[in-house]
């Protein structure tokens, strides 16, 4: 079993109230904190995906490789 430790840090940010209220409303969030947390999670996921996508052209592969051949039974 993996136990994940969560560390909460109090942070004071000046965020445009119009933006945060719109995010809360559109996202259906109950609090500003929930909207900001969701936005940060999605931002991090997006950056991680961009990093993975940037690797696509750096990985060598054999264009003649037949993955279906591996599935065939004799």
C-alpha positions in Angstrom: 0.0 0.0 0.0 1.3 3.5 -0.9 0.5 6.3 1.4 0.8 9.7 -0.2 1.7 12.6 2.1 0.0 15.9 1.3 1.6 19.1 2.4 -0.6 22.2 2.5 1.1 25.6 2.3 -0.7 28.8 2.9 -0.1 31.1 -0.1 -1.3 34.6 -0.7 -1.9 35.4 -4.4 -3.4 38.4 -6.1 -5.6 36.9 -8.7 -8.0 38.9 -10.9 -11.3 38.4 -9.2 -13.2 38.4 -12.5 -11.1 35.5 -13.7 -11.4 33.5 -10.5 -15.2 34.0 -10.3 -15.6 32.9 -13.9 -13.5 29.8 -13.3 -15.6 29.0 -10.2 -18.8 29.4 -12.1 -17.8 27.6 -15.3 -16.1 24.7 -13.4 -19.0 24.3 -11.0 -16.7 24.6 -8.1 -17.9 25.5 -4.6 -14.8 27.5 -3.6 -12.1 29.6 -5.2 -9.6 27.2 -3.7 -11.2 24.3 -5.6 -11.1 26.2 -8.9 -7.4 27.2 -8.4 -6.4 23.6 -7.4 -8.2 22.2 -10.5 -6.5 24.7 -12.7 -3.1 23.9 -11.3 -3.6 20.1 -11.7 -4.7 20.6 -15.3 -1.8 23.0 -16.0 0.7 20.4 -14.6 -0.9 17.6 -16.7 -0.7 19.7 -19.8 3.0 20.4 -19.3 3.7 16.7 -18.7 1.8 15.8 -21.8 3.8 18.4 -23.9 7.0 16.9 -22.5 5.9 13.4 -23.6 4.8 14.6 -27.0 8.1 16.3 -27.6 9.8 12.9 -27.2 7.8 11.4 -30.1 10.3 12.4 -32.8 13.3 11.4 -30.6 12.4 7.7 -30.1 13.6 5.4 -32.8 11.3 2.8 -34.1 11.2 0.2 -36.9 8.6 1.1 -39.4 8.5 -2.5 -40.6 7.7 -3.9 -37.2 4.5 -5.9 -37.3 2.9 -5.8 -33.8 0.1 -8.0 -35.0 2.6 -10.8 -35.7 3.3 -11.0 -32.0 -0.4 -11.7 -31.3 -0.7 -14.6 -33.7 -0.8 -18.0 -32.2 0.8 -21.0 -33.9 
